[in-house]
Amino acid sequence: MFDVESIRARFPALGRELYGRPMVYFDNVATSQTPRCVVDAITAGYFGAKANVHRGVHTLSQEATALQEHARERVRQWINAESVSEIIFTRGTTEAINLVASSFCAGLSAGDEIILTVMEHHANIVPWQLQAKRLGLVIKVAGINADGSLNLDEFRSLFSPRTRLAAFCHVSNVLGTVNPVADMIAEAHSHGVPALVDGAQAVAHLRPDVRALNADFYAFSLHKMYGPSGIGVLYGRRSLLEAMPPYQGGGEMIAHVSFDGTTYAELPYKFEAGTPDFVGIGALPSALDFMEETGVEAMAAHEHYLLDYCTRRMAEVPGVTIYGTAPGKSPVISFNLAGAHHYDVGMLLDKQGVEVRTGHHCAQPLMHALGIEGTVRLGFAAYNTIDEVDRFIAALQRTASML
């Protein structure tokens, strides 16, 4: 039995009311709510050990540094990286991908190729386009099948002697498709090409093992997995990180500076210029502890139960079209209501206390491939309930009758 009520008790925000109704929070794909233990850790950091890390010999600085480096070790353990030198803290998945795009592509030449998929978030499209424009790179894109799964044959066909990197999401933030990333990485490696995995949508529902996947880069954000906002992680294979130039310059990433030249710090600090959000990073282990204590597999099973139940209930509402039906999909539902704009549906659901996301979800190329402008999207977290799904269905039925 999954004790969802005891989990909900750890999230004070879930007790809110909206327009006189208990709030139903289904915008978990964009960001999850935060348990009290994480907020308590942030409070303790600000009130107990707020001093710049790696900068001082005094007690507070040493304590703050110890908290940050403990967090780095916890992340290393969580994703099974070989070394803490492969764990780089960023502001989020977007910055992590930009870091790789900027630094890795520094060694590329005009005509070199990057492979993406049509289901990518803008954060895994635009950074490569910026480098393509600057360096004359070529971007190739693999499409999808009718059910929203990746066209793996097309993906394989895109590799050529000029391919230098493949970058793809672990889980689609629109379709919920879980890509066969181990196979995709293996395909890239068979051509001597490294692979970057955007794990932003995966980490709340599974525990990635970067060594089992044989990933070269893996990026994710903590705010999608019950952690602090503004904290991201880039895992990078040490040999690749050592060969890449720094992403930004300034404090922390240097070994020695003179006007004659500068030498850079060892990994991972080479890619961590400036003062990080060391308080948020120090609170990061509390989020991992919450997921570990609750049980990642138990959480995922509960979320998929909600996904299956909600999908069946939505069939009761006339005019609903769901996008993304690949087997084993993540607990995400993107849909439209016939004759209604997704913004109107989202606004009317909000007035009934149901929080969903509307729009193109930072995936406009995918929307174009689907022949639509946007969708209504809901996603499930460990704290959601069957009762909330029933309230959503009732609100959706009322919305359909109004529109």
Secondary structure, DSSP 4 states (H G I P E B T S, - for coil): ---HHHHHTT-GGGG-EETTEE-EE-BTTT-----HHHHHHHHHHHHH--S-TTS-SSHHHHHHHHHHHHHHHHHHHHHT-S-GGGEEEESSHHHHHHHHHHHHGGG--TT-EEEEETT--GGGTHHHHHHHHHHT-EEEEE-B-TTS-B-HHHHHHT--TTEEEEEEESB-TTT--B--HHHHHHHHHHTT--EEEE-TTTTTTS---HHHHT-SEEEEESTTTTS-TT-EEEEE-HHHHHHSPPSS-STTSEEEEETTEEEEPPTTGGG--S---HHHHHHHHHHHHHHHHH-HHHHHHHHHHHHHHHHHHHTTSTTEEEE---TT--SEEEEEETTS-HHHHHHHHHHTTEE-EEE-TT-HHHHHHHT-S-EEEEE--TT--HHHHHHHHHHHHHHHHH-
